[in-house]
Amino acid sequence: MAVRHFIEPNSFSLDEQLALLDLADRMEANPAPYAHLCDGRILATLFYEPSTRTRLSFESAMLRLGGKTLGFAGAQLSSASKGETVADTARVVSNYADVIAMRHPKEGAPLRASMYARVPIINAGDGGHAHPSQTMIDLMTIRQRKGRLDHLTIGFCGDLKFGRTVHSLTAALSQFEGNKFVFISPEELRIPQYVKDETLTPLHQTYKETTDLEAELPALDVLYMTRIQQERFFNEEDYLRLKGCYSLNAKLLELAPPDMPVLHPLPRIDEIKLDVDNDLRAAYFDQVHNGVYIRMAIILALLGIPDPLTGKTVLN
């Protein structure tokens, strides 16, 4: 069987994505049957840029499946500091691990690694391009909160230019019927043209672009907030000018529907105030919780390990 990789959401078919969500739901409800499915297996986490949630979530997922982990948490801690290429690292680490999760600041690095690795590669975020495991977490959380993934009006607010989670989730939700997208951002951080050209326009998606969060809140089914990412800016002046341009607080949230979940991939800075945390609509810590089960499901799927409750594998 050919090695499968998870580089972007459409690396899996829609049916496979839905099967992955169902598996994650089963594992969350009853984790015990899955506790030893990866005994003797190893996950390598190759993180070339800082991460807390994603790296620890992947490691927690593998440990909960009975496996082990190894890796590094910064390019300076790897042979990349000596000039080793991503291709060579993938070749080498394929000898040490059964599956690899890679985060890299350069778009396309995990895809390149997948061309040389002998084991599955999971894209754990590549620059401003994609973050497919986060996308699956977002889908799981939205489905839990709204009961569906279709006929929704989804608002994305903040840094939509560099926000890889926004690009990936837009592509994923575009597969479902009747969804509408509202992109709320400063002019300088609008959704990239390639997202429109490759996803929204070909699939005839309904969308609008605006700068006004307050005006859009009453009509949203889901709000996805993002931070202004300092590490993606070329100069501090632009970052400081745009930092804090959106700030969701309890008073502003009064304008939103009572069942509108607020999502955020985290970390947050000041775009969601602490007084939102106690609102039942705050779903961002649910996303963190769901992340472990989604990543458990991804690991099982790529390793071809059947679900002990159904006897089926996720990937066809």
C-alpha positions, -999 to +999 in steps of 0.1 A: +000+000+000+013+034-010+023+058+019-004+084+024+005+119+037-016+147+053-003+179+037-035+199+033-072+192+040-079+178+006-052+152+010-081+132+023-114+129+004-146+144+019-157+109+029-124+102+046-125+136+064-160+127+078-148+093+088-119+109+106-143+132+125-165+102+134-134+083+147-123+113+168-158+115+183-157+078+192-123+082+208-134+112+229-165+093+241-146+061+249-108+064+248-100+030+266-102+007+235-076+029+217-050+031+245-025+005+231-031+006+193+003+023+187+024+002+211+059+000+196+053+029+172+071+062+172+060+097+162+087+123+153+078+159+158+100+181+136+092+217+146+113+243+129+094+272+145+079+277+180+048+258+190+031+249+222-004+235+215+003+217+182+035+200+192+023+189+227-011+179+212+006+156+187+029+141+214-001+137+238-021+120+210+007+094+203+013+088+240-025+082+245-023+056+217+005+038+235+033+050+213+064+070+219+077+104+206+110+120+197+119+152+179+130+188+182+113+221+190+133+246+170+154+247+139+184+257+160+181+224+178+183+204+146+209+198+118+191+225+098+214+249+117+242+231+099+226+235+065+208+201+062+179+202+038+143+192+045+147+163+020+177+149+038+161+153+072+130+134+060+152+106+046+171+103+079+141+105+103+122+079+083+146+054+098+138+065+133+100+069+133+068+055+119+051+088+113+064+124+112+046+157+121+065+187+106+060+224+112+081+247+091+081+285+084+084+279+046+054+271+025+057+237+009+084+223+032+062+194+045+052+186+009+088+184-001+095+162+029+068+138+018+086+133-016+115+118+002+101+102+034+094+065+036+068+071+064+037+094+065+042+131+068+017+153+086+018+190+079+017+207+113+017+241+097+038+255+068+042+293+068+010+310+058-001+282+037-020+254+055-026+237+089-047+207+081-049+191+115-061+224+129-087+224+102-100+190+113-101+203+149-121+233+137-146+211+118-150+188+148-157+218+171-182+234+147-200+202+141-203+196+179-216+232+185-239+235+154-248+199+146-238+204+110-211+216+086-234+230+058-257+260+054-236+281+078-225+317+077-189+318+089-171+350+098-133+350+097-118+380+115-082+393+119-052+383+099-066+366+069-036+372+047-011+351+067-036+330+086-030+295+074-058+282+096-082+305+078-070+294+043-074+257+053-108+260+070-122+280+041-111+252+017-126+225+039-160+243+045-163+250+008-169+213+003-202+216+020-235+229+005-249+263+013-220+278+033-214+316+032-181+333+041-176+368+056-140+379+056-134+407+081-100+423+081-079+454+075-073+461+039-036+451+043-046+417+057-074+406+033-078+370+022-052+362-005-063+362-041-051+326-045-078+315-020-104+332-041-090+318-074-084+283-062-113+277-038-140+303-036-145+311-073-142+276-088-167+262-062-191+292-067-189+301-030-208+331-017-185+355+002-180+391+011-151+412+023-155+439+049-136+457+077-166+460+101-169+432+127-197+449+146-220+451+116-216+415+107-219+398+141-258+396+142-259+374+110-231+350+118-235+313+127-198+309+136-171+335+143-134+325+138-110+350+153-073+352+146-044+372+160-023+396+140+009+376+136+039+396+144+063+369+131+048+372+095+055+409+092+086+423+076+088+454+098+076+462+132+059+495+122+033+477+101+026+452+129+022+479+156-002+498+133-025+469+128-021+452+162-053+455+181-075+465+152-101+440+163-110+432+199-139+410+209-153+416+244-184+406+263-202+438+254-196+434+216-205+397+218-240+408+230-247+416+193-241+380+182-267+352+181-269+332+214-257+300+198-228+315+177-195+297+188-164+318+189-133+299+176-097+308+177-066+286+169-046+302+197-025+317+210-045+349+215-030+383+223-057+409+227-082+400+200-104+381+224-107+397+259-107+376+290-143+385+298-154+364+268-140+332+284-169+326+307-195+330+279-210+297+267-202+307+232-164+306+238-153+274+220-115+279+217-106+258+247-129+231+233-107+232+202-077+225+223-095+195+239-106+182+205-071+185+191-058+155+209-085+132+196-083+145+160-046+139+160-050+105+175-074+098+146-049+112+120-021+090+133-043+059+132-055+067+097-020+072+083-007+041+099-036+021+086-047+009+120-084-002+121-108+012+147-113-016+172-150-006+175-159-008+139-130-029+124-126-002+096-098+021+087-103+057+078-085+058+045-098+039+015 
